[in-house]
Amino acid sequence: MANQKHKRCIFFDRDGVTNVSPGDGYVLSWDQFEFSPGMIDVLKLVKQRNWMIVLVTSQRGVGKGLMSASDLEEIHSLMQQRLEKESAGFDAIYAYTETPDCPHLAKPDPEMLLTASGELAIDLGQSWLVGDSDRDIEMGQAAGLEGCIRFLSDKKPEIEADFTVPDAASLKEVLEKIL
């Protein structure tokens, strides 16, 4: 088992990875949130293997005034309640909201990963990121993660990831080899 000061983690993007992508728009309420098929099983596997799971997400809909910070908190709270029923809850959630008081920086800046590492004693060199966009992959690479996995979406990939998967079942197969 990893030393307590050097926990291993899989970082997950939200829209397009953890949940079904809203396309060009935003998930503005819980009734618009839908887990990606098979993703709860993926999160459960990571937790069963004693790795941390952390959500790192850009939620610019808050900064654009399309939803409030409390709307976002409600979505994340209900998401966590659902995941905790499956023993698959996130250990932490970091969200860039593009608001003046947001403590986080926008992807691809690695700030959210670096902050999580400091606060949760995560060894970034033994951790991975699952994202669906180039900025997710760039963020993971800039933070010095062991690797990055691209979850295919409608976003055209231009930055190469260590693995590319079309769905949660394929992601689970890759993670079973890594974990």
Phi and psi in degrees as GROMACS dihedral restraints (atoms count N, CA, C in turn):
[ dihedral_restraints ]
;  ai    aj    ak    al  type     phi  dphi    fc
    3     4     5     6     1   -65.8    20    10
    4     5     6     7     1   146.5    20    10
    6     7     8     9     1   -57.4    20    10
    7     8     9    10     1   141.6    20    10
    9    10    11    12     1   -56.3    20    10
   10    11    12    13     1   -31.0    20    10
   12    13    14    15     1   -81.8    20    10
   13    14    15    16     1    -4.9    20    10
   15    16    17    18     1  -133.0    20    10
   16    17    18    19     1    61.3    20    10
   18    19    20    21     1   -72.8    20    10
   19    20    21    22     1   145.9    20    10
   21    22    23    24     1   -96.2    20    10
   22    23    24    25     1   148.0    20    10
   24    25    26    27     1  -144.2    20    10
   25    26    27    28     1   148.1    20    10
   27    28    29    30     1  -111.3    20    10
   28    29    30    31     1   119.2    20    10
   30    31    32    33     1   -89.9    20    10
   31    32    33    34     1   135.2    20    10
   33    34    35    36     1  -120.1    20    10
   34    35    36    37     1   135.6    20    10
   36    37    38    39     1   -74.4    20    10
   37    38    39    40     1   162.4    20    10
   39    40    41    42     1   -95.4    20    10
   40    41    42    43     1   -83.2    20    10
   42    43    44    45     1   -64.4    20    10
   43    44    45    46     1   122.6    20    10
   45    46    47    48     1    96.3    20    10
   46    47    48    49     1   -11.4    20    10
   48    49    50    51     1  -124.5    20    10
   49    50    51    52     1   -74.3    20    10
   51    52    53    54     1   -63.9    20    10
   52    53    54    55     1   -41.8    20    10
   54    55    56    57     1  -125.2    20    10
   55    56    57    58     1   162.8    20    10
   57    58    59    60     1   -61.3    20    10
   58    59    60    61     1   134.9    20    10
   60    61    62    63     1   -61.8    20    10
   61    62    63    64     1   137.2    20    10
   63    64    65    66     1   -82.3    20    10
   64    65    66    67     1     8.8    20    10
   66    67    68    69     1    77.0    20    10
   67    68    69    70     1  -135.4    20    10
   69    70    71    72     1   -78.6    20    10
   70    71    72    73     1   -10.8    20    10
   72    73    74    75     1   -94.6    20    10
   73    74    75    76     1  -154.6    20    10
   75    76    77    78     1  -132.7    20    10
   76    77    78    79     1   150.1    20    10
   78    79    80    81     1   -80.3    20    10
   79    80    81    82     1   110.0    20    10
   81    82    83    84     1  -102.0    20    10
   82    83    84    85     1   -11.5    20    10
   84    85    86    87     1  -155.4    20    10
   85    86    87    88     1   164.1    20    10
   87    88    89    90     1   -59.2    20    10
   88    89    90    91     1   -35.7    20    10
   90    91    92    93     1   -68.6    20    10
   91    92    93    94     1   -11.5    20    10
   93    94    95    96     1   -96.2    20    10
   94    95    96    97     1    -6.3    20    10
   96    97    98    99     1   -88.4    20    10
   97    98    99   100     1   128.4    20    10
   99   100   101   102     1  -138.2    20    10
  100   101   102   103     1   120.1    20    10
  102   103   104   105     1   -58.2    20    10
  103   104   105   106     1   141.7    20    10
  105   106   107   108     1   -61.3    20    10
  106   107   108   109     1   138.3    20    10
  108   109   110   111     1   -54.3    20    10
  109   110   111   112     1   125.9    20    10
  111   112   113   114     1    85.0    20    10
  112   113   114   115     1    -6.2    20    10
  114   115   116   117     1   -69.4    20    10
  115   116   117   118     1   -33.5    20    10
  117   118   119   120     1   -61.3    20    10
  118   119   120   121     1   -40.5    20    10
  120   121   122   123     1   -63.5    20    10
  121   122   123   124     1   -36.5    20    10
  123   124   125   126     1   -63.5    20    10
  124   125   126   127     1   -48.4    20    10
  126   127   128   129     1   -61.9    20    10
  127   128   129   130     1   -40.2    20    10
  129   130   131   132     1   -62.1    20    10
  130   131   132   133     1   -42.6    20    10
  132   133   134   135     1   -58.9    20    10
  133   134   135   136     1   -46.7    20    10
  135   136   137   138     1   -61.1    20    10
  136   137   138   139     1   -43.8    20    10
  138   139   140   141     1   -65.6    20    10
  139   140   141   142     1   -39.3    20    10
  141   142   143   144     1   -63.2    20    10
  142   143   144   145     1   -28.8    20    10
  144   145   146   147     1   -88.0    20    10
  145   146   147   148     1     9.1    20    10
  147   148   149   150     1    65.4    20    10
  148   149   150   151     1    29.6    20    10
  150   151   152   153     1   -97.6    20    10
  151   152   153   154     1   153.1    20    10
  153   154   155   156     1   -80.5    20    10
  154   155   156   157     1   155.0    20    10
  156   157   158   159     1  -127.2    20    10
  157   158   159   160     1   130.6    20    10
  159   160   161   162     1  -131.5    20    10
  160   161   162   163     1   134.2    20    10
  162   163   164   165     1   -92.1    20    10
  163   164   165   166     1   128.5    20    10
  165   166   167   168     1  -125.2    20    10
  166   167   168   169     1   115.9    20    10
  168   169   170   171     1  -140.5    20    10
  169   170   171   172     1   146.3    20    10
  171   172   173   174     1   -99.4    20    10
  172   173   174   175     1   124.5    20    10
  174   175   176   177     1  -128.0    20    10
  175   176   177   178     1    68.6    20    10
  177   178   179   180     1   -68.5    20    10
  178   179   180   181     1   -13.3    20    10
  180   181   182   183     1   -58.6    20    10
  181   182   183   184     1   -27.2    20    10
  183   184   185   186     1   -69.2    20    10
  184   185   186   187     1   -50.2    20    10
  186   187   188   189     1   -64.5    20    10
  187   188   189   190     1   -27.2    20    10
  189   190   191   192     1   -85.1    20    10
  190   191   192   193     1    -2.0    20    10
  192   193   194   195     1    78.6    20    10
  193   194   195   196     1    13.4    20    10
  195   196   197   198     1   -80.8    20    10
  196   197   198   199     1   -20.2    20    10
  198   199   200   201     1  -153.3    20    10
  199   200   201   202     1   160.7    20    10
  201   202   203   204     1   -94.4    20    10
  202   203   204   205     1   165.6    20    10
  204   205   206   207     1   -60.5    20    10
  205   206   207   208     1   -34.7    20    10
  207   208   209   210     1   -71.0    20    10
  208   209   210   211     1   -30.7    20    10
  210   211   212   213     1   -62.1    20    10
  211   212   213   214     1   -44.8    20    10
  213   214   215   216     1   -63.9    20    10
  214   215   216   217     1   -43.8    20    10
  216   217   218   219     1   -60.2    20    10
  217   218   219   220     1   -39.3    20    10
  219   220   221   222     1   -64.3    20    10
  220   221   222   223     1   -44.8    20    10
  222   223   224   225     1   -58.2    20    10
  223   224   225   226     1   -47.6    20    10
  225   226   227   228     1   -68.3    20    10
  226   227   228   229     1   -35.9    20    10
  228   229   230   231     1   -64.5    20    10
  229   230   231   232     1   -46.1    20    10
  231   232   233   234     1   -68.0    20    10
  232   233   234   235     1   -36.7    20    10
  234   235   236   237     1   -61.2    20    10
  235   236   237   238     1   -46.0    20    10
  237   238   239   240     1   -63.4    20    10
  238   239   240   241     1   -42.2    20    10
  240   241   242   243     1   -58.7    20    10
  241   242   243   244     1   -43.4    20    10
  243   244   245   246     1   -64.5    20    10
  244   245   246   247     1   -44.2    20    10
  246   247   248   249     1   -68.4    20    10
  247   248   249   250     1   -37.7    20    10
  249   250   251   252     1   -65.3    20    10
  250   251   252   253     1   -28.3    20    10
  252   253   254   255     1   -62.7    20    10
  253   254   255   256     1   -24.4    20    10
  255   256   257   258     1  -103.8    20    10
  256   257   258   259     1    10.3    20    10
  258   259   260   261     1    54.9    20    10
  259   260   261   262     1    43.0    20    10
  261   262   263   264     1  -134.3    20    10
  262   263   264   265     1    23.7    20    10
  264   265   266   267     1   -70.4    20    10
  265   266   267   268     1   148.3    20    10
  267   268   269   270     1   -67.6    20    10
  268   269   270   271     1   143.5    20    10
  270   271   272   273     1   -75.3    20    10
  271   272   273   274     1   -25.8    20    10
  273   274   275   276     1  -162.9    20    10
  274   275   276   277     1   158.0    20    10
  276   277   278   279     1  -131.2    20    10
  277   278   279   280     1   128.0    20    10
  279   280   281   282     1  -120.5    20    10
  280   281   282   283     1   125.3    20    10
  282   283   284   285     1  -129.8    20    10
  283   284   285   286     1   125.7    20    10
  285   286   287   288     1   -88.6    20    10
  286   287   288   289     1   122.6    20    10
  288   289   290   291     1  -111.9    20    10
  289   290   291   292     1    -4.0    20    10
  291   292   293   294     1    62.9    20    10
  292   293   294   295     1    24.7    20    10
  294   295   296   297     1   -98.6    20    10
  295   296   297   298     1   156.0    20    10
  297   298   299   300     1   -58.9    20    10
  298   299   300   301     1   -29.7    20    10
  300   301   302   303     1   -94.8    20    10
  301   302   303   304     1     5.7    20    10
  303   304   305   306     1   -69.2    20    10
  304   305   306   307     1   127.5    20    10
  306   307   308   309     1   -79.3    20    10
  307   308   309   310     1    -5.0    20    10
  309   310   311   312     1  -107.3    20    10
  310   311   312   313     1   160.8    20    10
  312   313   314   315     1  -105.6    20    10
  313   314   315   316     1   153.8    20    10
  315   316   317   318     1   -69.1    20    10
  316   317   318   319     1   146.0    20    10
  318   319   320   321     1   -63.1    20    10
  319   320   321   322     1   144.8    20    10
  321   322   323   324     1   -89.2    20    10
  322   323   324   325     1     9.2    20    10
  324   325   326   327     1   -57.1    20    10
  325   326   327   328     1   133.5    20    10
  327   328   329   330     1   -80.2    20    10
  328   329   330   331     1     9.8    20    10
  330   331   332   333     1   -51.4    20    10
  331   332   333   334     1   -45.2    20    10
  333   334   335   336     1   -62.1    20    10
  334   335   336   337     1   -38.5    20    10
  336   337   338   339     1   -69.6    20    10
  337   338   339   340     1   -41.2    20    10
  339   340   341   342     1   -66.2    20    10
  340   341   342   343     1   -39.7    20    10
  342   343   344   345     1   -63.7    20    10
  343   344   345   346     1   -46.0    20    10
  345   346   347   348     1   -59.5    20    10
  346   347   348   349     1   -41.9    20    10
  348   349   350   351     1   -59.8    20    10
  349   350   351   352     1   -45.2    20    10
  351   352   353   354     1   -67.9    20    10
  352   353   354   355     1   -43.1    20    10
  354   355   356   357     1   -75.7    20    10
  355   356   357   358     1   -31.0    20    10
  357   358   359   360     1  -114.1    20    10
  358   359   360   361     1     6.7    20    10
  360   361   362   363     1    57.3    20    10
  361   362   363   364     1    47.0    20    10
  363   364   365   366     1   -91.3    20    10
  364   365   366   367     1   135.3    20    10
  366   367   368   369     1   -87.1    20    10
  367   368   369   370     1   103.5    20    10
  369   370   371   372     1   -63.7    20    10
  370   371   372   373     1   -32.3    20    10
  372   373   374   375     1   -68.5    20    10
  373   374   375   376     1   -12.2    20    10
  375   376   377   378     1  -116.6    20    10
  376   377   378   379     1    17.4    20    10
  378   379   380   381     1  -117.8    20    10
  379   380   381   382     1   162.2    20    10
  381   382   383   384     1  -129.5    20    10
  382   383   384   385     1   161.8    20    10
  384   385   386   387     1  -128.5    20    10
  385   386   387   388     1   141.2    20    10
  387   388   389   390     1  -116.4    20    10
  388   389   390   391     1   117.4    20    10
  390   391   392   393     1  -142.7    20    10
  391   392   393   394     1   167.0    20    10
  393   394   395   396     1  -114.1    20    10
  394   395   396   397     1     0.9    20    10
  396   397   398   399     1  -128.5    20    10
  397   398   399   400     1   161.5    20    10
  399   400   401   402     1   -58.3    20    10
  400   401   402   403     1   -38.3    20    10
  402   403   404   405     1   -66.3    20    10
  403   404   405   406     1   -29.6    20    10
  405   406   407   408     1   -65.4    20    10
  406   407   408   409     1   -47.9    20    10
  408   409   410   411     1   -64.6    20    10
  409   410   411   412     1   -43.3    20    10
  411   412   413   414     1   -60.0    20    10
  412   413   414   415     1   -41.4    20    10
  414   415   416   417     1   -60.7    20    10
  415   416   417   418     1   -47.4    20    10
  417   418   419   420     1   -62.0    20    10
  418   419   420   421     1   -42.1    20    10
  420   421   422   423     1   -65.8    20    10
  421   422   423   424     1   -42.0    20    10
  423   424   425   426     1   -65.1    20    10
  424   425   426   427     1   -28.9    20    10
  426   427   428   429     1   -83.4    20    10
  427   428   429   430     1    -6.1    20    10
  429   430   431   432     1    78.2    20    10
  430   431   432   433     1    29.4    20    10
  432   433   434   435     1   -66.0    20    10
  433   434   435   436     1   157.5    20    10
  435   436   437   438     1   -60.6    20    10
  436   437   438   439     1   -37.6    20    10
  438   439   440   441     1  -170.2    20    10
  439   440   441   442     1   169.7    20    10
  441   442   443   444     1  -132.7    20    10
  442   443   444   445     1   142.3    20    10
  444   445   446   447     1  -119.7    20    10
  445   446   447   448     1   125.1    20    10
  447   448   449   450     1   -91.3    20    10
  448   449   450   451     1   126.3    20    10
  450   451   452   453     1   -94.7    20    10
  451   452   453   454     1   111.8    20    10
  453   454   455   456     1   -59.8    20    10
  454   455   456   457     1   138.0    20    10
  456   457   458   459     1  -145.3    20    10
  457   458   459   460     1  -162.9    20    10
  459   460   461   462     1   -78.8    20    10
  460   461   462   463     1    -2.5    20    10
  462   463   464   465     1   -84.6    20    10
  463   464   465   466     1   126.4    20    10
  465   466   467   468     1   -71.4    20    10
  466   467   468   469     1   121.8    20    10
  468   469   470   471     1   -77.7    20    10
  469   470   471   472     1   129.6    20    10
  471   472   473   474     1  -122.5    20    10
  472   473   474   475     1   -16.7    20    10
  474   475   476   477     1  -106.2    20    10
  475   476   477   478     1   129.9    20    10
  477   478   479   480     1   -78.5    20    10
  478   479   480   481     1   134.0    20    10
  480   481   482   483     1  -102.0    20    10
  481   482   483   484     1   167.3    20    10
  483   484   485   486     1   -68.2    20    10
  484   485   486   487     1   -35.8    20    10
  486   487   488   489     1  -139.0    20    10
  487   488   489   490     1   150.5    20    10
  489   490   491   492     1  -128.7    20    10
  490   491   492   493     1   128.9    20    10
  492   493   494   495     1  -127.7    20    10
  493   494   495   496     1   145.1    20    10
  495   496   497   498     1   -86.6    20    10
  496   497   498   499     1   -17.6    20    10
  498   499   500   501     1  -162.4    20    10
  499   500   501   502     1   174.9    20    10
  501   502   503   504     1   -65.0    20    10
  502   503   504   505     1   -34.0    20    10
  504   505   506   507     1   -62.4    20    10
  505   506   507   508     1   -43.3    20    10
  507   508   509   510     1   -68.0    20    10
  508   509   510   511     1   -38.0    20    10
  510   511   512   513     1   -60.9    20    10
  511   512   513   514     1   -43.6    20    10
  513   514   515   516     1   -59.8    20    10
  514   515   516   517     1   -41.5    20    10
  516   517   518   519     1   -61.6    20    10
  517   518   519   520     1   -43.9    20    10
  519   520   521   522     1   -64.3    20    10
  520   521   522   523     1   -46.4    20    10
  522   523   524   525     1   -65.3    20    10
  523   524   525   526     1   -33.1    20    10
  525   526   527   528     1   -60.5    20    10
  526   527   528   529     1   -28.8    20    10
  528   529   530   531     1   -81.0    20    10
  529   530   531   532     1   -32.0    20    10
  531   532   533   534     1   -80.6    20    10
  532   533   534   535     1   -41.7    20    10
